[in-house]
Amino acid sequence: MKKVITVVLCLALLFAVCIPANAEVTQENSFTMYSCYVEAEVAGLVELFTQETGIEVRYVRLSAGEMQARVAAEKDNPQVAMIFGMGNDLSMAMAAEDLLDPYVPANIDQMDQRFVDPDGMYVPLQIIVTCFGSNADWLKEKGLEPPTSWDDLLKPEYQGEVCVAHPATSGAAYTVLSQTVQRLGTEEGFKYLKELDKNVLVYTKAGAAPFTSAGLGEVGVAIGYSDNAQTVVDQGYPLVVSYPKEGAGYGVTAAAMVKGGPADEQEAAHKFIDWLIGESAMTLAYSEFNQYPLNTTVHPEPKMIPIEDIDLMNFDPVLSAKTKKENCEMFENEVRSSADVK
């Protein structure tokens, strides 16, 4: 038995030695990734991609923070080829940590060039916009119009009627915090947030939860991302969506290649990114998951306010990422602790 094992080991070593160091790696018809999209969304996109291409996708769904931490922990031995669904601010932060490899799809010229990374460290996908979602019955009862300004939310009629997620636990809520500070400056921004806090009934852990609460009539108005608000509308709840006239903050979802990811999965992962910014994926992301497509050639049947009709603020995602820790610490200490989230 020992002789047989010795022969097998020798043959294996001989085979390994015979492979040239520069031999081309065989490309597999599958790849692995981490995603921080909600499970239904990543599953829907992966299923359609596999149907159209025959390429198998193996993925793990994580929160954005968990995904960043895992890729960093695996830096010396990457376990996945790519990541997607995170915001472009997180992509920039991960690129700065040398965790990503550049990739530029052939059809990148179809994308809204305002959001394309010139270094190709990430590929933009869709945009989701900060909005207000008001319960229509509550508006009628109070004789109010839907809010169209951040100042509207400070009015006495809104006392105990506002719901928003906590910025320490929600990306959508952190965008609200960051855009407020960018719009007004740190001192005035936190002054506003303290005033708003007086009208907030509850802070939630997840960014989608406030719109469900408003749809059910538990609060009058919710603040968060437009995709979550529209989902509640699609479910048949009496929610009216409006946008701040001062300019809305936003998040841009992205995909990126992990630096040093499995060599035999690169080609398949590149094909997935190419597909993600094409018509099939963009249409699905809008029609089923309410994210505005950044491919300027794709125009799905409208069911939401057109993105062209929304005033977007001059939002700086790089600054947002750099100041996240200090902004969240100030909110925790000066506005409301995350220990109080529901």
Secondary structure, 3 states (H helix, E strand, C coil): CHHHHHHHHHHHHHHHHHCCCCCCCCCCCEEEEEECCCHHHHHHHHHHHHHHHCCEEEEEECCHHHHHHHHHHCCCCCCCCEEEEEEHHHHHHHHHCCCEECCCCCCHHHECHHHCCCCCCCEEEEEEEEEEEEEHHHHHHHCCCCCCCHHHHHCHHHCCCEEEECCCCCHHHHHHHHHHHHHHCHHHHHHHHHHHHCCEEEEECCCCHHHHHHHCCCCCEEEEEHHHHHHHHHCCCCEEEECCCCCECEEEEEEEEECCCCHHHHHHHHHHHHHHCCHHHHHHHHHCCCCEECECCCCCCCCCCCHHHCCECCCCHHHHHHCHHHHHHHHHHHCCCHHHCC
